[in-house]
Every structure is written in structure tokens, then in C-alpha cells.
Amino acid sequence: MSDPEQKNPAAPTNGSNARAMEELHTPPMRLQFGPSHPATHGTVKITLDLEGEQVVWSEVEVGYLHRGFEKECETGYYYQNIPYTDRLNYSSPILNNVGYCMAVEKLFGIVTPPRCDYLRVIGGELSRLADHMLCIGASAMELAAFTPMLYLIEGRELMLDLVDALCGARVTTNFVRIGGVSADMPEGFREFAIERIDKALTLVEDANKLLTNNPVFRRRMEGTGYLSPKDLVAWGVTGPMLRAGGVPYDIRRVHPYLVYGDLDFEVPVGEHSDNFDRYLVRMAEIPQSRSMIVQCFDKLPGGPVNADDPRVRWPAKGRVFNRMEELIDQFKLVTEGGMAPVGEVYHAVEAANGELGFYIVSDGTGKPWKCRCRAPSFSNMSPLSKMITGGQLADVVPTFGMINMIGGECDR
């Protein structure tokens, strides 16, 4: 806590703050909330001025994680940057892979095969399921609801089993490639996936029974963290937070990519724009992702999973070991990268927390001259101070939890 005699120039000096100083003969209490706090995930510091239990002023600092994602991408070849995207939102890494690779493919003018597009949607929706379960489970635990967290974390583990079966990794997946995916789905994956997804949804329903009508949980969530739809749009908030405010903006529906335009799904929206509606929107999106995955399995075409484009796709190892041309192709790609045309592109996907976009500028070499990530966690965190100021100290935790900020995305 800071020196009580130190005046905060940003804090209000009239109204309720002045009344407190007049009646209690004391300034507001300064509280440093984080970064070493379990509810702020070790990467966020929130400075609070409290009048009793009421937050009268706040300042949010997200700069406690320094990975240098954008500059790292500018020092590596296009294909070398895919593992960096895994570490943006490590709760749903395949969605990050898809966003980056589609931006690079837009730059190169690459069209991926239909089977690849379906596999990307399957992998992305599995990641979305895992992300939503982790978000709701962790937020419930931070409000002392430990049992629902256990159910939802078990459900997330089932989703990670499926991701593991797809690409051999659970968290940092590196599943998507420029022009394709790392491998086709294994034999019997459809039955394996549906069985585990249905088991996970049973666990989600158990958590729903414990949380949704729980009077303690609802008192902590309803009416807290409110932000008007107009302010949500003005601050650039997207994803479940925006849809909880009644704005039905979902990139999968508004600007369809991959095969989302061929899938039948609903976009859940709320009306109160509070933490409880954000929780309900995420809960409603879980069965929608299950429906999309099943539709993709039903419509999955045959054919290759990678584009036949020597600018970005490495030749098969069997041909590299036996043919000089393919050996030269791989050597050139490894040492120089694919030579992109000069230009700039932006491509966005609907990640678990909102619009995830990549802006890439090419100077004609094998490395991006500029790689900028439009991360939903960063923009969604921007209005946090406005959301918690005027509320209670206890409201800070559920509000921060329902933003679902992932520190890797906030790194600039």
C-alpha cells in the first residue's frame, strides 16, 4: 500500500471521495491488486483506491509479460513463426495457428484443399471448447466454487486428448501449416472424438446445475462488470463479452472463412452485458461447437490436406531422400523461406475471446517485414478500469475472470 499522505493526481478529488475525507478524516486506501495474486494470473497489476469496499479509482497495467512476439516473428521465416502463435492464447492454440497461417496464405494467394479446411474447423472448435471450459472453471474456482472447476477441468482434459490425437501435442500444438495441416486425422478419430465430447458435455451440464441457479454465484455475477453495448463497441471489445451485451458480432457468421459458411450454428447473445451473461454466452457456445464438429465429420470430403505449392510446402521426406529436385526445394525453403510477394494483408478469425487478427507486411523476402497481432485479450482488457470503478472490491475478481485475459496475447 502506498504512503497515505501521497496524493494520487488521477484519483477523483470531489464527490464520494471528498465526503469520505470529510467524514472519516482519511483518504481512500490504496491497494495493489497483483501482479503476484492468483486471480490476476501473475501478469496484471491493478491499482485500486478504496472507500470502504467501494472502488473509487483504478488503474490497470498489463505489461508484466515480455515475450516479444511481434519482433520474434520479424526475425524468423514465415513457417518458423507458427510455434510462436501457440503461445499467444495457450488455452486455444489451434485457433491462433489458423489465424496466422490464413493471413500468410492470403499474402501468398494460396487456396487450401477442402479437407484441410474441415480439419482446421474441427481442431479450432476443439480448442474453443477447451478454452471455454477452462475460463468458466477457473472463474468459478476464484469465487470458491471448487467442485465445478474439477468437472470443467476434466472436460478440458478430454478435449486435450482429442487435440493430442490430432497432432501429438496437448497445449503448444503446432498443428496448422502454411497451406495445410501437419497430418490428416487418424483412423477412427470421429468415433473417438464424439464419445469424448459427449462425456465432456455431461460434465459441463453437471457444472451448469451447480452454478447457473446457485444464489451465491448469481449474486457475485449478476449486475457486476457492466459495460454498455455502445462502450463495448467504442473500446473494440469482441467475442463473448461483446455478444453478452446484445451485439451479435461473430466473424464466423459475419465474415465466414474456411467452411463456417456451410455450417448451421447459432450465435448466442445476452442482454444485460454483465458477468453473468458472459458466463451464459460461453456456456451456450459449448454445444454449438459440438454441433459444428459433428457437421464437419458428416461433410468431411476426401483428398489431400495440404496445398501443392512448392513455395511454402516442403516435399515429402521419401522424395527428398531420393530425388535431387526435392532435396534442393527443401534446402531452399529451410535456408531462405518462401519468398512472399511484396504487399500487406490483414486476416482475422473468431478466437475463443474474440477477433484475433494478423497484419503482415512483406518486403519480398522470406521473413515478414512487419507482423502485428490484433489480440482480443488486449482490447478486451482496455475498459477493465471503467468496468470495476464504482463497484465493490469483490466484483474485481469475477469481472477479470469473465474477460478471460491471457497474458501471452497482451504482450506488445
C-alpha positions in Angstrom: 0.0 0.0 0.0 1.3 3.4 -0.9 2.1 6.3 1.5 -1.3 7.5 2.8 0.0 11.1 2.6 0.8 10.7 -1.1 -1.9 12.3 -3.3 -2.9 10.4 -6.4 -3.4 13.0 -9.2 -5.6 10.7 -11.2 -8.0 9.9 -8.4 -11.2 11.9 -8.0 -11.0 14.8 -5.6 -14.7 15.5 -5.1 -18.0 13.7 -4.7 -17.9 10.5 -2.6 -14.1 10.7 -2.3 -14.3 14.1 -0.7 -17.1 13.1 1.6 -15.0 10.2 2.9 -12.1 12.5 3.7 -14.5 14.9 5.4 -16.4 12.3 7.4 -13.7 9.8 8.1 -10.8 12.3 8.0 -8.8 9.8 5.9 -8.0 9.5 2.2 -9.1 6.3 0.3 -7.0 3.2 0.9 -4.6 2.4 -1.9 -4.5 -1.3 -2.7 -2.1 -3.0 -5.1 -4.0 -5.9 -6.6 -1.5 -8.2 -8.3 0.6 -9.0 -10.2 1.5 -11.6 -7.5 -2.1 -12.6 -7.0 -3.7 -15.9 -8.1 -6.7 -14.1 -9.6 -4.5 -11.9 -11.8 -2.5 -14.8 -13.2 0.8 -13.1 -12.4 0.7 -10.9 -15.4 -1.6 -8.0 -14.5 -1.4 -5.3 -11.8 -4.5 -3.4 -10.8 -4.1 -0.3 -8.5 -7.2 0.4 -6.6 -8.3 3.3 -4.4 -11.0 2.0 -1.9 -13.6 3.9 0.0 -14.5 1.1 2.4 -15.3 -1.8 0.0 -16.1 0.5 -3.0 -13.6 1.1 -5.8 -13.4 4.8 -6.4 -10.5 4.8 -8.8 -8.4 2.1 -10.6 -5.6 1.7 -13.0 -4.8 -1.5 -14.9 -1.3 -2.4 -16.1 -0.9 -5.5 -18.3 2.8 -5.1 -19.1 4.2 -7.9 -16.9 4.9 -10.5 -19.6 7.5 -9.7 -22.2 7.8 -12.3 -24.9 8.4 -10.0 -27.9 6.1 -12.0 -30.2 5.9 -9.5 -33.0 9.6 -8.8 -33.2 10.4 -12.5 -32.9 8.1 -13.0 -36.0 10.1 -10.4 -37.9 13.4 -12.2 -37.3 12.2 -15.7 -38.5 10.9 -17.2 -41.7 7.1 -17.4 -42.2 7.0 -21.1 -41.3 9.2 -20.6 -38.2 6.7 -18.3 -36.6 3.8 -20.8 -36.2 5.1 -22.2 -32.9 5.1 -18.6 -31.5 1.4 -18.3 -32.2 0.8 -21.3 -29.9 2.0 -19.2 -27.1 -0.4 -16.3 -27.6 -3.5 -17.8 -26.2 -2.2 -21.1 -24.9 -5.7 -22.1 -23.9 -6.8 -22.5 -27.5 -3.6 -22.6 -29.6 -5.0 -24.1 -32.8 -7.2 -21.0 -33.3 -4.0 -18.9 -33.2 -2.3 -21.2 -35.7 -5.3 -20.9 -38.1 -5.4 -17.1 -37.9 -1.7 -16.7 -38.6 -1.5 -19.3 -41.4 -4.6 -17.9 -43.1 -3.0 -14.4 -43.1 0.2 -15.8 -44.7 -1.9 -17.8 -47.2 -3.8 -14.6 -48.1 -0.4 -12.9 -48.7 0.8 -15.7 -51.0 -2.5 -16.3 -52.7 -2.7 -19.9 -51.5 -6.0 -21.9 -51.6 -6.1 -24.8 -49.2 -7.8 -28.1 -50.1 -11.4 -28.6 -48.8 -10.4 -31.5 -46.4 -7.8 -29.2 -44.8 -10.5 -26.5 -44.2 -12.7 -29.0 -42.4 -9.9 -30.3 -40.3 -8.9 -26.8 -39.3 -12.5 -26.1 -38.2 -12.6 -29.4 -36.2 -9.3 -28.6 -34.5 -10.3 -24.9 -33.9 -13.6 -25.8 -32.3 -12.0 -28.4 -30.0 -9.7 -25.6 -28.9 -12.7 -23.3 -28.3 -14.3 -26.0 -26.2 -11.2 -26.4 -24.1 -10.8 -22.6 -23.7 -14.4 -22.0 -22.6 -14.2 -24.9 -20.1 -11.0 -23.5 -18.6 -12.4 -20.0 -18.4 -15.6 -20.9 -16.6 -13.9 -23.5 -14.4 -11.1 -21.1 -13.3 -13.6 -18.2 -12.7 -15.8 -20.5 -10.6 -12.8 -21.6 -8.5 -11.8 -17.9 -7.9 -15.3 -17.5 -6.4 -14.7 -20.5 -4.2 -16.8 -22.9 -6.3 -14.2 -25.7 -6.4 -16.3 -28.7 -7.5 -17.5 -27.1 -10.8 -13.9 -26.4 -11.6 -13.0 -30.0 -11.2 -15.8 -31.1 -13.6 -14.8 -28.5 -16.2 -11.1 -29.2 -16.0 -11.8 -32.9 -16.5 -13.8 -31.9 -19.6 -10.9 -29.8 -20.8 -8.6 -32.7 -20.4 -10.9 -34.8 -22.6 -10.6 -32.1 -25.3 -6.8 -32.1 -25.0 -6.9 -35.8 -25.5 -8.5 -35.2 -28.9 -6.0 -32.5 -29.8 -3.2 -34.9 -28.8 -4.7 -37.5 -31.1 -4.8 -34.9 -34.0 -1.3 -33.6 -33.8 0.7 -35.3 -31.0 0.6 -32.3 -28.6 -1.8 -31.1 -25.9 -1.0 -27.4 -25.3 1.5 -26.0 -27.8 0.1 -27.8 -30.8 1.8 -26.5 -33.9 -0.9 -28.3 -35.8 -1.6 -25.9 -38.7 0.9 -25.4 -41.5 1.0 -22.7 -44.2 -1.0 -24.3 -46.9 -2.3 -27.2 -44.8 -2.1 -29.1 -41.6 0.6 -31.2 -40.1 -1.2 -34.5 -40.7 -4.6 -36.0 -41.6 -6.8 -37.1 -38.7 -6.1 -40.7 -37.5 -8.3 -43.6 -38.3 -11.3 -43.9 -36.0 -11.0 -40.3 -34.8 -14.6 -39.5 -35.5 -16.0 -42.1 -33.0 -13.2 -41.3 -30.5 -13.9 -37.6 -30.7 -17.7 -37.7 -30.4 -17.5 -40.1 -27.4 -15.2 -37.8 -25.5 -17.0 -34.6 -26.5 -20.3 -36.0 -25.2 -18.7 -37.1 -22.0 -17.2 -33.6 -21.6 -20.7 -32.0 -22.2 -22.1 -34.2 -19.5 -19.5 -32.7 -17.1 -20.4 -29.2 -18.4 -24.1 -29.9 -17.6 -23.1 -31.0 -14.0 -21.2 -27.7 -13.6 -24.3 -25.9 -15.0 -26.5 -27.5 -12.4 -24.1 -26.3 -9.7 -23.6 -22.8 -10.9 -26.4 -21.3 -13.0 -29.1 -21.3 -10.4 -26.8 -21.1 -7.4 -27.8 -17.9 -5.4 -24.3 -17.2 -4.2 -22.8 -17.5 -7.7 -25.6 -15.4 -9.2 -25.2 -12.6 -6.6 -21.5 -12.4 -7.4 -22.1 -12.3 -11.1 -25.3 -10.6 -11.9 -25.1 -6.8 -12.4 -21.3 -6.8 -11.9 -18.8 -5.7 -14.5 -21.4 -3.9 -16.6 -20.4 -2.1 -19.7 -22.9 -0.6 -22.2 -23.1 -2.0 -25.7 -22.0 1.4 -27.0 -18.9 1.4 -24.8 -18.1 -2.2 -25.8 -18.0 -1.2 -29.4 -16.1 2.0 -28.7 -13.4 0.1 -26.8 -13.0 -2.5 -29.5 -14.3 -5.4 -27.3 -15.2 -8.5 -29.3 -16.1 -12.2 -28.6 -18.4 -13.4 -25.8 -18.0 -10.1 -23.9 -19.5 -8.2 -26.9 -22.2 -10.8 -27.6 -23.2 -10.7 -23.9 -24.1 -7.1 -24.4 -26.5 -8.0 -27.2 -24.3 -7.3 -30.2 -24.4 -10.4 -32.4 -20.9 -10.0 -33.9 -19.2 -13.3 -34.7 -16.7 -13.3 -37.5 -17.6 -16.9 -38.3 -21.1 -15.6 -39.3 -20.4 -12.0 -40.4 -17.3 -12.8 -42.5 -17.3 -16.6 -43.0 -13.9 -18.3 -43.5 -12.9 -21.9 -44.0 -16.2 -23.8 -44.1 -18.2 -21.9 -41.5 -20.4 -20.5 -44.2 -21.6 -24.1 -44.9 -22.4 -24.9 -41.2 -25.6 -24.5 -39.4 -25.0 -22.9 -36.0 -26.4 -20.2 -33.7 -24.7 -17.1 -32.2 -25.7 -16.9 -28.6 -26.2 -13.3 -27.3 -27.1 -11.8 -24.0 -28.9 -8.6 -23.0 -27.6 -7.4 -19.7 -23.9 -7.0 -20.5 -22.8 -8.2 -17.1 -20.6 -11.1 -15.9 -23.5 -13.5 -15.6 -24.4 -13.0 -19.2 -20.8 -13.5 -20.3 -20.9 -16.8 -18.4 -24.2 -17.8 -20.0 -22.9 -16.9 -23.5 -19.8 -19.2 -23.1 -21.9 -22.0 -21.7 -24.3 -21.7 -24.7 -21.4 -21.7 -27.2 -20.1 -25.1 -26.0 -22.9 -27.2 -27.5 -22.7 -25.0 -30.7 -19.1 -26.0 -31.1 -20.0 -29.7 -30.6 -22.7 -29.3 -33.4 -20.1 -27.8 -35.8 -17.6 -30.5 -35.2 -20.2 -33.2 -35.9 -21.3 -31.4 -39.1 -17.7 -31.3 -40.2 -17.3 -35.0 -39.6 -20.5 -35.7 -41.6 -19.4 -33.4 -44.5 -15.7 -34.3 -44.5 -14.5 -34.8 -48.1 -11.6 -36.9 -49.2 -8.5 -35.7 -50.8 -5.2 -34.1 -49.7 -4.8 -32.0 -46.5 -2.0 -29.8 -47.9 -1.8 -27.4 -50.9 0.5 -28.5 -53.7 2.5 -25.3 -53.6 6.3 -25.6 -53.6 6.7 -22.0 -52.4 5.6 -23.0 -48.9 5.1 -26.7 -48.6 8.1 -28.9 -48.1 8.3 -32.0 -50.3 7.6 -35.5 -48.7 10.6 -37.0 -47.0 10.6 -40.0 -49.2 11.1 -37.8 -52.3 13.7 -35.6 -50.6 15.8 -38.7 -49.8 15.6 -40.0 -53.4 15.3 -37.0 -55.8 17.7 -34.1 -56.3 15.0 -31.6 -57.2 13.0 -32.2 -54.0 16.2 -32.1 -51.9 17.0 -28.7 -53.4 13.4 -27.5 -52.8 13.7 -28.4 -49.1 17.1 -26.8 -48.8 15.9 -23.5 -50.2 12.8 -23.4 -48.0 14.8 -24.2 -44.9 17.5 -21.7 -45.5 15.6 -18.9 -47.2 11.9 -19.4 -46.5 9.1 -18.9 -49.0 9.6 -15.7 -50.9 6.3 -13.8 -50.4 5.1 -11.1 -52.9 5.5 -7.5 -51.8 2.4 -6.2 -50.1 0.3 -6.2 -46.9 -2.6 -8.2 -45.7 -4.9 -8.5 -42.7 -6.9 -11.5 -41.8 -9.0 -12.2 -38.7 -10.7 -15.2 -37.2 -13.1 -15.7 -34.3 -10.9 -16.9 -31.5 -12.3 -18.0 -28.1 -12.1 -14.4 -26.7 -13.0 -12.5 -29.9 -11.4 -11.2 -33.0 -7.8 -12.4 -33.5 -6.2 -10.8 -36.5 -2.8 -10.7 -38.0 -1.5 -7.8 -40.1 1.6 -8.8 -42.2 3.7 -6.5 -44.3 6.0 -8.2 -46.9 9.1 -6.7 -48.5 9.5 -9.7 -50.8 11.9 -11.8 -48.7 11.3 -15.0 -46.7 10.7 -13.0 -43.5 7.8 -10.6 -42.7 8.9 -7.0 -42.6 6.1 -6.4 -40.1 3.9 -8.8 -38.2 1.2 -7.3 -35.9 -1.2 -9.3 -33.8 -4.6 -7.8 -33.1 -5.2 -9.8 -29.9 -8.7 -10.0 -28.3 -7.3 -10.1 -24.8 -5.5 -6.8 -25.2 -8.6 -4.9 -26.5 -11.0 -6.7 -24.1 -8.8 -5.6 -21.1 -8.8 -1.9 -22.2 -12.1 -1.0 -20.5 -11.5 -3.0 -17.3 -10.9 0.1 -15.2 -14.2 1.5 -16.3 -16.0 -1.8 -15.5 -14.7 -2.0 -11.9 -14.7 1.6 -10.8 -17.8 2.3 -8.8 -18.3 -1.3 -7.9 -17.1 -3.4 -4.9 -13.7 -4.8 -4.3 -15.2 -8.3 -4.5 -16.5 -7.6 -8.1 -13.0 -7.2 -9.4 -12.3 -10.9 -9.4 -15.4 -12.1 -11.4 -15.1 -9.2 -13.9 -11.4 -10.0 -14.6 -12.3 -13.7 -14.8 -15.0 -13.2 -17.4 -12.7 -11.2 -19.6 -10.6 -14.3 -19.7 -7.4 -12.4 -20.3 -4.5 -14.5 -21.5 -1.1 -12.8 -20.8 0.6 -14.1 -23.9 -1.8 -12.1 -26.1 -1.3 -8.8 -24.2 2.4 -8.8 -24.8 3.3 -5.9 -27.1 
